[in-house]
Amino acid sequence: MDFEHVKIPEGDLCRVEDGRLSVGDKPVLGVLRGDGIGIDITPVMQKVVDAAVDKAYGGERKISWCPLFAGLEGLRKYGTEFPDETVEAIRHLKIAIKGPFTTPIGEETHVCLNCAHQQNSGGKCESCGLEDSVCPRFRSINVRFRQHLDLYACVRPVRYFEGVPAPNKYAEKVDFVIFRENTEDVYAGYDFERGSEVAQAVIALIKEKTGREIRADSGIGIKPISNFGTTRLVRKAIRWAIDQGLPSVTLVHKGNIMKFTEGSFCKWGYELAEKEFGDETISEKKVWDEFGGEVPEGRILIKDRIADSIFQQIQTRPDEYSVLALPNLNGDYMSDAAIALVGGLGLGPGANMSDDIALFEATHGTAPKYTGKDKVNPGSIILSAVMMLRHMGWNEAADLIDTGVRASIRDAFVTYDLARLMRREGREDVREVSCSGFGNAIIERM
């Protein structure tokens, strides 16, 4: 395949055949630097991964990195922050990893992709002064990757690392994976302004068809949750549990109130488990009705919990959960709440996946005030790379990085964010290191 700016290096293209990923000894993987602190953390991640692969396989395997461009780099190369060529390259390569990208949050018409300043004019950035970094406001680059590539599953492992100060007394028991539906619910929803023609029409239609009254000055939101979107997410969550030998999958929903969206999410999830994984799974109801509350050996427990109660339960008995599957909005809340249990987003990995494409990512923002200062914690993108290596079947290299991260934190060789927390907890042996210094500490401890 010919590209304008993407240069595919020599190596093995990853393939998906009969639903299974095929990876050669020199796979070509896409890498997107990202905006802001992406310039610091992404090269550190690559250095750590390369060191782990070399140590694990003695030179017999090696990643061939293929630079791809979006955000500020995309604007400078293509004239747009979200180049079509980048999307096609990820589709071609099957696996990529990315740093963070700027997302406009205000009402201004333009945003600077270098410093995230927002203004009501194009041209020169009024804050950092760059001439080539400002573009019209846009919808999230991260969301658009998910939608264009149909990356329907947002996968977030959450686990505790010894030595990280955590606010929860049961933090050491936290070790679960969140599967959040990525394309429906509020992401595919419609939001209509109070008094608008559509809002008034919906209010009138509901009154006509059901007799229910909605206040005339209400804004109206519609959130679709489909059988198709639900079952493919739950299928991926169950397959993950099977592949990783995990004991349960929990369907999280608000079906006690929203019976035909969130309630159906739960219902369809149970039906999918019974239909496609009946020999490998068992429902919680059947466990109690037929097996006296004891899960039969070799079966994965399928259970469900109401969304508000699960926020209590992951704090009070987190070890009861190993995989959680959620609609989009619930999953969004759950991901950030769960990572806070174990010390914050700095060490939170993530990926967005379809049936054949996986895009791994740093799960935090661009932190432009730290750009180029070699200061911030690269843990999120490094641990996302661990996920990537496991996705490829390169578990030996993944284990080395995991060992290095744990040992660096245990030895208190950490970046400023963790150093501050550790000192506050009374540790006197903290050795504050830079972003690249943390990467080196990991490599030394593999």
C-alpha positions in Angstrom: 0.0 0.0 0.0 1.3 3.4 -1.0 1.2 6.4 1.5 2.2 10.0 1.1 4.0 10.7 4.4 3.9 7.3 6.2 7.1 5.3 5.5 6.5 1.6 6.2 9.9 0.2 7.4 11.2 -3.3 6.7 9.6 -5.9 8.8 6.6 -8.2 9.2 3.1 -6.9 8.8 0.8 -8.2 11.5 -2.2 -10.2 10.2 -5.5 -11.3 11.5 -6.5 -14.7 10.1 -9.6 -16.6 11.2 -9.9 -14.2 14.1 -6.4 -14.9 15.4 -3.5 -12.4 15.4 -0.3 -13.5 13.5 2.9 -11.6 14.5 6.3 -12.2 13.0 9.7 -11.9 14.6 10.1 -8.3 13.3 6.6 -6.8 13.4 5.9 -3.3 12.1 4.0 -1.4 14.7 2.6 2.1 14.4 3.7 4.8 16.9 2.1 8.2 17.3 4.1 10.6 19.4 1.1 12.7 20.6 0.9 16.3 21.6 2.4 18.1 24.6 4.3 15.6 26.8 4.0 13.0 24.1 7.4 14.4 23.0 8.8 13.1 26.4 7.0 9.9 27.2 6.7 8.2 23.9 10.4 7.9 23.1 11.0 6.6 26.7 8.3 4.0 26.1 10.0 2.9 22.9 13.4 2.7 24.6 12.0 0.5 27.4 10.2 -1.8 25.0 13.2 -2.2 22.8 15.4 -3.1 25.8 12.9 -5.6 27.1 12.5 -7.3 23.7 16.2 -7.5 23.2 16.7 -8.9 26.7 13.9 -11.4 26.4 14.7 -12.8 22.9 18.5 -12.1 22.5 18.1 -10.3 19.3 15.9 -12.9 17.6 12.9 -10.6 17.8 12.8 -6.8 17.2 10.0 -4.3 16.8 10.2 -2.1 13.6 8.6 1.2 14.7 6.6 3.0 12.0 6.0 6.7 12.8 2.4 7.9 12.2 1.1 11.5 12.5 -1.9 13.2 14.1 -2.5 16.2 16.3 0.3 18.8 16.0 2.5 16.5 13.8 -0.5 15.8 11.6 -1.3 19.5 11.2 2.2 20.2 10.2 2.5 17.3 7.7 -1.0 17.2 6.3 -2.7 20.4 7.2 -5.1 18.6 9.5 -5.0 17.3 13.0 -6.7 14.0 11.9 -5.2 12.8 8.6 -7.1 10.1 6.7 -3.7 8.5 5.8 -3.0 7.9 9.5 -6.3 6.1 10.0 -5.6 3.9 6.9 -2.0 3.2 8.1 -3.3 1.9 11.5 -5.9 -0.2 9.7 -3.0 -1.5 7.5 -0.6 -2.2 10.4 -3.3 -3.7 12.8 -1.3 -2.6 16.0 -0.3 0.9 17.1 0.4 2.8 20.2 0.0 6.5 20.8 0.7 9.4 23.2 -1.9 11.9 24.4 -3.6 14.4 22.0 -5.0 17.8 22.7 -8.8 18.0 23.0 -10.6 21.4 23.0 -12.9 22.0 25.9 -14.0 25.6 25.6 -16.2 27.5 23.2 -13.5 29.3 21.3 -13.2 28.7 17.6 -9.6 27.7 17.4 -7.1 25.7 19.6 -3.3 25.6 19.6 -2.0 22.0 19.5 1.3 23.0 21.0 0.2 24.6 24.2 -3.6 23.9 24.2 -4.5 27.6 24.3 -7.9 28.4 22.9 -8.7 31.5 21.0 -11.2 33.0 18.5 -8.9 33.4 15.6 -6.5 31.3 13.4 -2.9 32.1 12.6 -0.4 32.7 15.3 -1.0 31.3 18.8 -1.7 34.2 21.2 -0.1 32.3 24.0 3.0 30.4 22.8 3.6 32.4 19.7 3.9 29.5 17.2 2.8 30.3 13.7 1.9 26.7 12.6 0.1 25.1 15.6 -3.4 26.6 15.6 -6.3 24.9 13.9 -10.1 25.2 14.0 -11.7 23.5 17.0 -12.5 19.8 16.5 -14.0 16.8 18.2 -11.7 14.6 20.2 -8.9 12.9 18.2 -9.2 10.0 20.5 -12.9 9.6 19.9 -12.5 9.9 16.2 -9.9 7.1 16.1 -12.3 4.9 17.9 -15.2 5.7 15.5 -13.2 5.6 12.3 -11.6 2.3 13.1 -14.6 0.9 15.0 -12.5 0.4 18.1 -15.6 -0.7 20.1 -13.8 -1.9 23.3 -11.9 0.4 25.6 -9.8 -1.9 27.8 -8.4 -0.6 31.1 -6.5 -2.9 33.4 -6.5 -1.6 37.0 -4.1 -3.0 39.6 -2.0 -1.9 42.6 1.8 -1.4 42.5 3.5 -1.9 45.8 4.9 1.3 47.1 2.4 3.7 45.5 0.5 5.6 48.1 -3.1 4.8 47.6 -6.2 6.2 49.4 -8.1 2.9 49.8 -7.3 0.4 52.5 -8.0 -2.5 50.2 -5.9 -1.1 47.3 -3.6 -4.2 47.4 -6.6 -6.3 46.4 -7.4 -4.3 43.3 -6.6 -6.3 40.1 -9.3 -6.2 37.5 -9.9 -5.2 33.9 -12.6 -2.8 32.6 -14.2 -3.4 29.2 -16.0 -0.2 28.3 -18.3 0.0 25.2 -16.7 2.6 22.9 -19.2 3.4 20.2 -22.7 3.7 21.6 -24.5 5.2 24.6 -23.5 8.9 25.0 -20.8 8.5 22.3 -23.4 7.9 19.7 -26.1 9.9 21.5 -27.9 13.0 20.5 -28.3 16.1 22.7 -30.9 18.6 21.9 -31.0 22.1 23.3 -33.9 23.3 25.5 -36.7 24.8 23.4 -35.2 23.5 20.1 -37.5 22.1 17.4 -36.3 18.6 18.0 -36.5 18.8 21.8 -40.0 20.0 21.6 -41.0 17.3 19.1 -39.5 14.6 21.3 -41.4 15.9 24.3 -44.6 16.1 22.3 -44.1 12.6 20.9 -43.5 11.0 24.4 -46.6 12.7 25.7 -48.7 11.5 22.7 -47.4 7.9 22.8 -47.1 7.3 26.6 -49.0 10.0 28.4 -45.8 11.0 30.3 -45.1 14.7 30.9 -41.6 16.1 30.4 -41.1 19.8 31.5 -41.2 22.0 28.4 -37.9 23.8 29.4 -35.9 20.5 29.3 -32.9 19.7 27.2 -33.3 16.2 25.7 -30.7 13.5 25.3 -31.0 10.2 23.5 -28.6 7.3 24.1 -28.7 4.2 22.0 -27.5 0.8 23.3 -27.9 -2.0 20.8 -27.9 -5.8 20.9 -25.0 -5.8 18.3 -22.8 -3.3 20.3 -23.5 -5.1 23.6 -22.8 -8.6 22.5 -19.5 -7.9 20.7 -18.2 -6.1 23.8 -19.3 -8.9 26.2 -17.9 -11.5 23.8 -14.5 -9.8 24.0 -14.6 -9.5 27.8 -15.5 -13.2 28.2 -12.7 -14.2 25.7 -10.3 -12.1 27.7 -11.3 -13.9 30.9 -10.9 -17.3 29.3 -7.5 -16.4 27.8 -6.2 -15.0 31.1 -7.7 -17.7 33.3 -9.8 -15.2 35.3 -12.8 -16.3 37.4 -15.6 -13.9 36.6 -17.1 -11.3 34.3 -19.5 -8.7 35.8 -22.1 -6.9 33.7 -22.5 -3.4 35.1 -25.7 -1.4 34.3 -28.5 0.8 35.6 -31.2 -1.5 34.4 -33.4 -1.0 37.5 -34.2 2.4 36.0 -33.3 2.3 32.3 -34.8 -1.1 31.5 -34.6 -1.1 27.7 -31.1 0.3 27.3 -29.0 -0.5 30.3 -31.3 -3.3 31.4 -31.1 -4.8 27.9 -27.3 -4.5 28.1 -27.4 -6.9 31.1 -30.0 -9.2 29.5 -28.2 -9.4 26.2 -24.9 -10.1 28.0 -26.3 -13.1 29.8 -27.8 -14.4 26.6 -24.5 -14.1 24.7 -22.6 -15.9 27.5 -25.1 -18.8 27.5 -25.3 -19.0 23.7 -21.6 -18.8 22.8 -19.8 -19.8 26.0 -22.3 -22.1 27.7 -19.7 -24.8 28.4 -17.2 -22.3 29.8 -19.4 -19.9 31.8 -22.2 -20.1 34.4 -24.6 -17.5 35.6 -24.7 -16.4 39.2 -28.4 -17.4 39.4 -27.6 -20.9 38.2 -24.7 -21.2 40.7 -27.1 -20.6 43.6 -30.0 -22.5 42.2 -28.2 -25.6 41.2 -24.7 -25.7 42.9 -25.4 -24.3 46.3 -23.4 -21.1 45.7 -20.2 -22.9 44.6 -18.9 -22.2 41.1 -18.1 -25.5 39.3 -14.5 -26.0 38.6 -13.4 -24.7 35.2 -16.4 -22.3 34.8 -16.3 -18.5 34.6 -19.0 -16.8 36.7 -21.2 -14.3 34.8 -22.8 -11.9 37.2 -24.3 -8.4 37.1 -24.3 -5.4 39.4 -26.2 -2.1 39.5 -23.9 0.8 38.5 -24.2 2.8 41.7 -23.5 -0.2 43.9 -20.4 -1.3 42.1 -18.7 2.0 43.0 -19.0 0.9 46.7 -18.0 -2.7 46.0 -14.8 -1.9 44.2 -13.7 0.0 47.3 -14.9 -2.5 49.9 -14.3 -5.8 48.3 -12.4 -5.3 45.0 -11.0 -8.8 45.0 -14.5 -10.1 44.0 -14.1 -8.7 40.5 -11.7 -9.6 37.7 -13.4 -8.4 34.5 -16.1 -5.8 34.3 -18.1 -5.0 31.1 -20.0 -1.7 31.0 -21.8 0.6 28.6 -20.0 3.8 27.6 -20.9 6.3 30.2 -20.7 4.0 33.2 -17.4 2.7 31.9 -16.1 6.2 31.7 -16.9 6.9 35.3 -15.7 3.5 36.5 -12.3 3.7 34.7 -11.2 6.9 36.5 -12.7 6.0 39.8 -11.0 2.6 39.8 -7.6 3.9 38.9 -7.9 6.4 41.7 -8.1 3.5 44.1 -4.6 2.5 43.3 -2.9 5.9 43.2 -4.0 7.8 40.1 -3.9 8.0 36.3 -0.1 8.2 36.0 0.1 4.4 36.0 -3.1 3.6 34.2 -2.7 1.8 30.9 -5.3 1.4 28.2 -6.2 0.2 24.7 -9.0 0.6 22.2 -9.7 -2.6 20.2 -11.9 -3.9 17.4 -11.9 -7.5 16.2 -8.7 -7.0 14.3 -7.2 -3.6 15.3 -5.6 -2.6 18.6 -4.6 1.0 19.4 -2.8 1.3 22.8 -2.6 4.6 24.5 -1.5 6.9 27.3 -4.7 7.5 29.3 -3.9 11.0 30.6 -3.8 14.4 29.0 -1.1 16.4 27.2 0.1 18.5 30.3 1.5 21.2 28.0 3.2 23.1 30.8 5.6 20.2 31.2 6.3 19.7 27.5 9.9 19.0 26.7 11.0 19.2 30.4 11.7 15.5 30.7 9.7 15.5 33.9 6.4 13.6 33.8 5.6 10.0 34.6 5.7 7.8 31.5 4.2 4.9 33.4 0.8 5.0 31.6 2.2 4.6 28.1 4.8 2.1 29.2 2.2 -0.2 30.9 0.0 0.2 27.8 3.0 -1.1 25.9 3.0 -4.1 28.3 -0.6 -4.7 27.2 0.5 -4.4 23.6 3.2 -7.0 24.0 0.8 -9.4 25.7 -1.6 -8.8 22.8 1.2 -9.9 20.5 1.9 -13.0 22.6 5.3 -11.6 23.6 4.7 -12.3 27.3 8.4 -12.7 28.2 9.2 -9.1 27.2 6.0 -7.9 28.9 7.0 -9.6 32.1 10.4 -8.0 32.1 8.9 -4.5 31.9 6.4 -5.3 34.5 9.2 -6.5 36.8 11.2 -3.3 36.1 8.2 -1.0 36.8 7.4 -2.8 40.1 11.1 -2.8 41.2 11.6 0.9 40.4 8.5 1.9 42.4 9.5 -0.4 45.3 13.0 1.1 45.3 11.4 4.6 45.1 13.1 5.6 41.9 10.1 7.6 40.7 9.0 10.8 38.9 7.9 13.9 40.8 4.2 12.9 41.1 4.9 9.7 42.9 7.9 11.1 44.8 5.6 13.8 46.3 3.0 11.3 47.4 5.7 8.9 48.8 7.3 11.7 50.8 3.9 12.8 52.2 3.5 9.2 53.4 6.8 9.5 55.3 9.3 7.7 53.0 12.7 9.2 53.3 14.5 7.1 50.7 12.8 8.6 47.7 15.0 9.2 44.7 13.1 11.6 42.3 14.1 11.0 38.7 13.2 12.5 35.4 10.9 11.0 32.8 13.8 9.4 31.0 15.4 8.5 34.3 12.4 6.5 35.2 12.7 4.6 31.9 16.3 3.9 32.7 15.5 2.7 36.2 13.0 0.3 34.7 15.5 -1.1 32.2 18.1 -1.5 35.0 15.7 -3.6 37.0 14.3 -5.9 34.4 
